[in-house]
Amino acid sequence: MNSVATPLPFTARHAFAQPLGPACCAETLYAQVFEDILERQFADGLSEDALIRAYGAGRSQVRRVMTRLARQQVIVTRPNQRARVAEPDAEQIRQTLQARRLAETSVIPLACARAAGLTFEPLRALVARERQSTEGGRRSTATRLGGEFHLELARMAGNAPLANFLGALVPLTGLALAQHSTRLEDWRAREAIVNALENGNARAAIERMSDYLDRLAVMLFC
């Protein structure tokens, strides 16, 4: 008798044609799984075997991605059960935004202090890709790229603890944003932040960052 494979929880939009290199594949796989989470493709939960089949990735790569998502509180794991996508409540999101404000307004002066030895082109490239995704209707990709902007800015500031701290906050914000159908052109806010940074104007960059986080709070809680 032929065995019947357990059906996939969804048809992977990003399924790999063939396995990639381990380091590259892990990062690419993370981006693809995170975007599919934002598009609510995992209503029945996530398991290693299902992700291996859906994306054509290796088990070690899948485990790294699931560990990362769990650390970011995007998924909730339990022994002997499928992982499930987290459902952050209003208070958790409120606290997350408060923590982001404290962290990101601290990151900006650090980045400005190192500006002479930095190029802000990686940030501009992320803004450009986010804009293209927004204008192309690829909301989940735009959300992920917007988050990457904030994480890249934290890395450029040169403070590893702050970067790690934001790494656990930004994806959770993206998860909350995915629940809202109305979105602003967030890339414009990030473009204004880069402009201020390139001009060495930390105060203006902090104001633009604060304005952006204020708009997020209004959108998420109104």
ZIHUVEN-V521435 format. One line per field, one symbol per residue. psi: psi as a letter, one per 40 degrees, with the letter a starting at -180 (. if undefined). A space follows every 50 residues. Layout:
# ZIHUVEN-V521435
psi: ???
This chain:
# ZIHUVEN-V521435
psi: hhihihiieihhdehidiiaidddddddddddddddddefefdeiiiddd ddddefiidddddddddddddefdihiihfiiiihighiddddddddddd ddddeddddddddeddeihedddddddddddddddeegdddddddddddd ddddddeehddddddddedddddddddeehdhiigdddddddddddddef gddddddddddddddddddde.
